[in-house]
Amino acid sequence: MSTTLGIIEGFYGPVWNWQERQQLVRALAPHGYGFYLYAPKADAFLRRRWQEPHPPEMASELAEFGRFCRKHGLRFGVGLSPYKIFNRFNDAARQALAKKLELLDRIGLDELAILFDDMRADTPALVETQVEIMHWIRERTQAPLLSICPSYYSDDPVLDRAFGERPSAYLETLGRLLNHEIQVFWTGEEVCSREISPGHLKRVSERLGRKPVLWDNYPVNDGDRMSQHLHLRAFTGRPAANGAYLSGHGINPALQPALTTIPAITLAESYRQGSDYQYGQAFRQAAKEVLGREMAEQLHADLPVLQDAGLGRISEEKRQSLMRTYDAYDHPAASEILRWLVGEYQVTDEMVRTQ
């Protein structure tokens, strides 16, 4: 399998602890996952309060986790969202950014991703300023690999509605001006793409003048509507032939780290098996590996309720019965289902607006 798979911890909502992250890395490293990008929207020191340093304890935990990733054969990166910096890339902004880069260098990164996603972008000379920022960073960071998430990271018109009309030929201009060694993230034809095809990726590669890194928004389930559902089913609509047009494939995980390992394993299988891949079979196999046979069969039986119906459409009686069922299992994934059933993973519109 030549496509490098990775985890992009890039969701809104409640944050994971270090143990949960380590467990995910341990589970996915044997399946060929090769990078981990730490970029949770709730880490304010990477986003709204990016100009402030991480508290010392947190910085040392990040450095420790980076070492843990490398020990398991994964490259470790951080996603920095210097909030709205492209509106005023002046001396003050440069000074703050230089200081931030020094702090990140101290943590020790294999990759630095600059994320311009999910912020208002109707500003003059948007592409030129973003490229200028990237080249400025490239001269100053010690991270060997540099990536960018563009403001318009999908063809999806929802981005224009939310963040302002995209400049014409935004992607082509970005590709033309941006140093060729800088990687570019892309989510597909939609923000949460149902299908991603070789034909689409070939077109994006041509527009960018390089192969994109796929930022795959499955099995992520943040947001008011999606957090009502558990995303457990195997990957579909990601044929192995996509690999020829990608320089990497990162998945934005679900809010539930142990449950995420199930679909994550199926993606590796999809690349490994090519046209022999069967998503139902892949789910059963991965669930058995992660949960053991008995709980895997239970989860398979409950897929229509947990993934399709979701919290809003489960009767109180059914919820209680599911609570009893999963309470019987001593497994982190069972705990996640229980916490979800009592609403602990609910992501509100307010969280998305303020993180």
C-alpha positions as CSV (number, residue, x, y, z in Angstrom):
1,M,0.0,0.0,0.0
2,S,1.8,3.1,-1.2
3,T,-0.6,5.8,0.1
4,T,0.5,7.1,3.5
5,L,-2.5,7.0,5.8
6,G,-2.8,9.3,8.8
7,I,-5.0,10.6,11.6
8,I,-5.9,14.3,11.5
9,E,-7.3,15.2,14.9
10,G,-9.2,18.2,13.6
11,F,-12.7,18.1,15.0
12,Y,-14.8,20.5,17.1
13,G,-16.1,19.5,20.5
14,P,-14.7,17.7,23.5
15,V,-11.0,16.8,23.5
16,W,-9.3,13.5,23.9
17,N,-6.8,12.7,26.6
18,W,-3.2,11.5,25.9
19,Q,-4.0,7.9,26.7
20,E,-6.8,7.8,24.1
21,R,-4.5,9.3,21.5
22,Q,-1.8,6.7,22.3
23,Q,-4.3,3.9,22.1
24,L,-5.4,5.0,18.7
25,V,-1.8,5.2,17.4
26,R,-1.1,1.7,18.9
27,A,-4.1,0.2,17.2
28,L,-3.5,1.8,13.8
29,A,0.3,1.7,13.4
30,P,0.2,-2.0,12.5
31,H,-2.3,-1.2,9.7
32,G,0.1,1.1,7.9
33,Y,-0.9,4.5,9.4
34,G,2.0,6.7,9.0
35,F,1.2,10.2,10.4
36,Y,-0.6,11.9,13.2
37,L,-1.6,15.6,13.0
38,Y,-2.6,17.2,16.3
39,A,-5.1,20.0,15.5
40,P,-8.2,19.8,17.7
41,K,-10.4,22.9,17.3
42,A,-10.7,23.0,21.1
43,D,-7.0,23.7,21.6
44,A,-7.3,27.5,21.7
45,F,-3.5,27.9,21.8
46,L,-3.5,26.7,18.2
47,R,-6.5,28.7,17.1
48,R,-8.2,31.7,18.7
49,R,-5.4,32.3,21.3
50,W,-2.6,31.1,19.0
51,Q,-0.4,34.1,20.0
52,E,-0.2,32.7,23.6
53,P,2.2,29.8,24.4
54,H,0.8,26.4,25.4
55,P,1.1,26.0,29.2
56,P,4.4,24.3,30.0
57,E,2.8,21.1,31.1
58,M,0.8,20.8,27.9
59,A,3.8,21.6,25.7
60,S,5.8,18.8,27.4
61,E,2.9,16.4,26.9
62,L,2.8,17.3,23.2
63,A,6.5,16.7,22.9
64,E,6.1,13.4,24.7
65,F,3.3,12.4,22.4
66,G,5.5,13.3,19.4
67,R,8.2,10.9,20.6
68,F,5.5,8.2,21.2
69,C,4.3,8.6,17.6
70,R,7.8,8.4,16.2
71,K,8.5,5.3,18.3
72,H,5.5,3.7,16.6
73,G,6.7,4.7,13.1
74,L,4.3,7.7,12.6
75,R,5.5,11.2,11.7
76,F,4.1,13.7,14.2
77,G,2.7,17.1,13.2
78,V,0.7,20.0,14.7
79,G,-1.9,22.1,12.9
80,L,-1.7,25.8,13.6
81,S,-4.6,28.1,12.7
82,P,-3.2,31.6,13.1
83,Y,-6.7,33.1,13.4
84,K,-7.4,35.6,10.6
85,I,-3.7,36.4,10.2
86,F,-4.2,36.9,6.4
87,N,-6.3,40.0,7.1
88,R,-3.3,41.8,8.6
89,F,0.0,40.2,8.0
90,N,1.9,43.2,9.5
91,D,5.0,43.5,11.8
92,A,3.0,42.6,14.9
93,A,1.6,39.5,13.3
94,R,5.1,38.5,12.0
95,Q,6.5,38.9,15.5
96,A,3.8,36.8,17.1
97,L,4.2,34.1,14.5
98,A,8.0,34.0,14.8
99,K,7.6,33.5,18.6
100,K,5.0,30.8,18.0
101,L,7.2,28.9,15.5
102,E,10.1,28.9,18.1
103,L,7.8,27.3,20.7
104,L,6.6,24.7,18.2
105,D,10.2,24.0,17.2
106,R,10.9,23.3,20.8
107,I,8.1,20.7,20.9
108,G,9.8,19.0,18.0
109,L,7.7,18.5,14.8
110,D,8.0,16.3,11.8
111,E,5.3,18.4,10.1
112,L,3.8,21.8,10.6
113,A,0.4,22.4,9.0
114,I,-0.9,25.9,8.7
115,L,-4.7,25.7,8.6
116,F,-6.6,28.6,7.0
117,D,-9.9,26.7,7.2
118,D,-13.2,27.7,8.8
119,M,-12.6,31.4,9.1
120,R,-14.0,34.4,7.2
121,A,-11.9,34.7,4.0
122,D,-13.4,37.6,1.9
123,T,-10.3,39.6,2.1
124,P,-8.4,41.3,-0.9
125,A,-5.3,39.4,-2.3
126,L,-6.3,36.4,-0.2
127,V,-4.2,33.8,-2.2
128,E,-1.1,36.1,-2.5
129,T,-1.1,36.8,1.3
130,Q,-1.6,33.2,2.2
131,V,1.3,32.2,0.0
132,E,3.4,35.0,1.4
133,I,2.7,33.7,4.9
134,M,3.6,30.1,4.0
135,H,6.9,31.1,2.4
136,W,7.7,33.3,5.4
137,I,7.0,30.4,7.7
138,R,9.1,28.0,5.5
139,E,12.2,30.1,6.0
140,R,11.8,30.0,9.8
141,T,10.4,26.7,10.9
142,Q,12.6,23.7,11.7
143,A,9.8,21.2,10.7
144,P,11.0,19.3,7.7
145,L,7.5,19.1,6.2
146,L,5.1,22.0,5.7
147,S,1.4,21.8,4.7
148,I,-1.4,24.2,4.1
149,C,-5.2,23.8,4.4
150,P,-6.6,26.4,2.1
151,S,-9.6,28.6,3.0
152,Y,-11.5,26.9,0.2
153,Y,-10.5,23.2,0.7
154,S,-13.4,21.7,-1.3
155,D,-15.6,22.5,-4.3
156,D,-18.5,22.6,-1.9
157,P,-20.5,25.9,-2.2
158,V,-21.2,25.7,1.5
159,L,-17.7,27.3,2.1
160,D,-18.6,30.3,-0.1
161,R,-21.8,30.8,1.9
162,A,-20.1,30.5,5.2
163,F,-16.8,32.3,4.7
164,G,-17.4,34.6,1.7
165,E,-17.2,34.1,-2.1
166,R,-14.0,32.3,-3.1
167,P,-11.7,34.3,-5.4
168,S,-11.8,33.1,-9.0
169,A,-9.1,30.6,-9.9
170,Y,-8.3,30.4,-6.1
171,L,-6.9,26.8,-6.3
172,E,-5.0,27.3,-9.5
173,T,-3.4,30.5,-8.3
174,L,-2.4,28.9,-5.0
175,G,-0.9,25.9,-6.8
176,R,1.0,28.2,-9.2
177,L,2.5,30.5,-6.5
178,L,3.1,28.1,-3.7
179,N,6.5,26.4,-3.3
180,H,6.2,23.0,-4.7
181,E,7.4,21.2,-1.6
182,I,4.5,22.5,0.5
183,Q,1.6,20.0,0.7
184,V,-2.0,21.0,0.2
185,F,-5.0,19.5,2.0
186,W,-8.3,18.9,0.2
187,T,-11.5,17.3,1.4
188,G,-13.1,16.3,-2.0
189,E,-16.2,17.5,-3.9
190,E,-17.9,18.2,-0.5
191,V,-16.7,19.1,2.9
192,C,-17.9,15.7,4.1
193,S,-17.6,13.8,0.8
194,R,-19.8,10.8,0.2
195,E,-17.5,9.6,-2.5
196,I,-14.0,10.6,-3.7
197,S,-13.0,9.4,-7.1
198,P,-9.8,9.2,-9.1
199,G,-11.3,11.4,-11.7
200,H,-12.0,14.2,-9.2
201,L,-8.5,13.9,-7.6
202,K,-6.8,13.9,-11.0
203,R,-8.6,17.2,-11.8
204,V,-7.6,18.7,-8.4
205,S,-4.0,17.6,-8.9
206,E,-3.9,19.3,-12.2
207,R,-5.4,22.5,-10.8
208,L,-2.9,22.5,-7.9
209,G,0.1,21.4,-9.8
210,R,0.7,18.7,-7.2
211,K,-1.0,15.7,-5.6
212,P,-3.2,16.8,-2.7
213,V,-3.3,15.2,0.8
214,L,-6.8,14.1,1.3
215,W,-8.3,15.4,4.5
216,D,-11.1,12.9,4.7
217,N,-14.1,14.0,6.9
218,Y,-15.2,10.5,7.8
219,P,-15.7,9.1,10.4
220,V,-15.8,12.6,12.1
221,N,-19.1,13.3,13.8
222,D,-18.8,16.8,15.3
223,G,-21.4,19.5,14.9
224,D,-24.9,19.7,16.2
225,R,-26.5,17.2,13.8
226,M,-23.6,14.7,13.2
227,S,-22.8,14.3,16.9
228,Q,-26.2,12.7,17.3
229,H,-24.9,9.7,15.3
230,L,-22.0,7.3,15.8
231,H,-20.0,6.8,12.6
232,L,-19.0,3.2,12.7
233,R,-19.5,1.7,9.2
234,A,-16.6,0.8,7.0
235,F,-15.3,3.3,4.5
236,T,-17.0,3.3,1.1
237,G,-16.5,5.5,-2.0
238,R,-12.7,5.6,-1.5
239,P,-11.4,3.3,-4.2
240,A,-7.7,2.2,-4.0
241,A,-7.1,3.8,-7.4
242,N,-7.3,7.2,-5.6
243,G,-3.8,6.4,-4.3
244,A,-2.2,7.4,-7.7
245,Y,-3.4,11.0,-7.3
246,L,-2.7,11.5,-3.6
247,S,0.4,12.3,-1.5
248,G,-1.4,11.1,1.6
249,H,-4.8,10.3,3.0
250,G,-5.7,11.5,6.5
251,I,-8.9,10.8,8.3
252,N,-10.6,13.2,10.7
253,P,-11.7,10.8,13.4
254,A,-15.0,10.5,15.3
255,L,-15.3,12.1,18.7
256,Q,-15.0,8.5,20.0
257,P,-11.4,7.4,19.7
258,A,-11.8,3.7,20.4
259,L,-14.7,3.4,18.0
260,T,-12.8,5.3,15.3
261,T,-10.3,2.5,15.0
262,I,-13.0,0.3,13.4
263,P,-13.6,2.4,10.2
264,A,-10.0,3.5,10.2
265,I,-8.8,-0.2,9.8
266,T,-11.3,-0.7,7.0
267,L,-9.7,2.2,5.0
268,A,-6.4,0.5,5.2
269,E,-8.1,-2.7,4.0
270,S,-9.7,-0.8,1.1
271,Y,-6.3,0.2,-0.2
272,R,-4.8,-3.2,0.5
273,Q,-7.5,-5.2,-1.2
274,G,-8.3,-2.9,-4.1
275,S,-11.2,-4.2,-6.1
276,D,-11.6,-7.2,-3.8
277,Y,-12.7,-4.9,-0.9
278,Q,-16.1,-5.5,0.6
279,Y,-17.2,-2.9,3.1
280,G,-19.6,-5.1,5.1
281,Q,-17.0,-7.8,5.4
282,A,-14.3,-5.3,6.3
283,F,-16.5,-3.8,9.1
284,R,-17.1,-7.2,10.6
285,Q,-13.4,-8.1,10.5
286,A,-12.2,-4.8,11.9
287,A,-14.9,-4.8,14.7
288,K,-13.9,-8.3,15.7
289,E,-10.2,-7.2,15.9
290,V,-11.0,-4.2,18.0
291,L,-13.9,-5.4,20.2
292,G,-13.7,-9.2,20.2
293,R,-16.3,-11.5,18.6
294,E,-19.2,-11.0,20.9
295,M,-19.3,-7.3,21.2
296,A,-18.5,-7.0,17.4
297,E,-21.6,-9.0,16.6
298,Q,-23.7,-6.8,19.0
299,L,-22.4,-3.6,17.4
300,H,-23.1,-5.0,13.9
301,A,-26.7,-5.7,15.0
302,D,-27.1,-2.2,16.4
303,L,-25.6,-0.2,13.4
304,P,-29.1,0.9,12.1
305,V,-29.9,2.4,15.5
306,L,-26.5,3.9,16.4
307,Q,-25.4,5.2,13.0
308,D,-28.6,5.7,11.1
309,A,-31.4,6.6,13.6
310,G,-29.2,8.5,16.0
311,L,-29.9,9.9,19.5
312,G,-32.8,12.0,18.4
313,R,-34.8,9.0,17.1
314,I,-34.1,6.5,19.9
315,S,-37.0,5.9,22.2
316,E,-36.3,6.1,26.0
317,E,-37.0,2.5,26.3
318,K,-34.5,1.6,23.5
319,R,-31.9,3.9,25.0
320,Q,-32.2,2.1,28.4
321,S,-32.0,-1.2,26.7
322,L,-28.8,-0.2,24.9
323,M,-27.4,1.2,28.1
324,R,-27.9,-2.2,29.7
325,T,-26.4,-4.0,26.7
326,Y,-23.2,-2.1,26.6
327,D,-22.8,-1.7,30.3
328,A,-22.1,-5.5,30.3
329,Y,-18.8,-5.0,28.3
330,D,-15.6,-3.9,29.9
331,H,-14.1,-2.1,26.9
332,P,-13.3,1.5,26.1
333,A,-15.5,1.4,23.1
334,A,-18.5,0.3,25.2
335,S,-17.8,3.2,27.6
336,E,-17.9,5.5,24.6
337,I,-21.3,4.2,23.5
338,L,-22.6,4.7,27.1
339,R,-21.2,8.2,27.2
340,W,-22.8,9.0,23.8
341,L,-26.2,7.6,24.9
342,V,-26.3,10.0,27.9
343,G,-25.4,13.0,25.6
344,E,-21.7,13.5,26.7
345,Y,-20.5,13.8,23.1
346,Q,-23.0,16.4,22.0
347,V,-21.4,19.2,20.0
348,T,-23.4,22.4,19.9
349,D,-23.5,25.1,17.3
350,E,-22.1,27.4,20.0
351,M,-19.0,25.2,20.4
352,V,-18.4,25.3,16.6
353,R,-18.8,29.1,16.6
354,T,-16.5,29.7,19.5
355,Q,-13.7,27.1,19.2
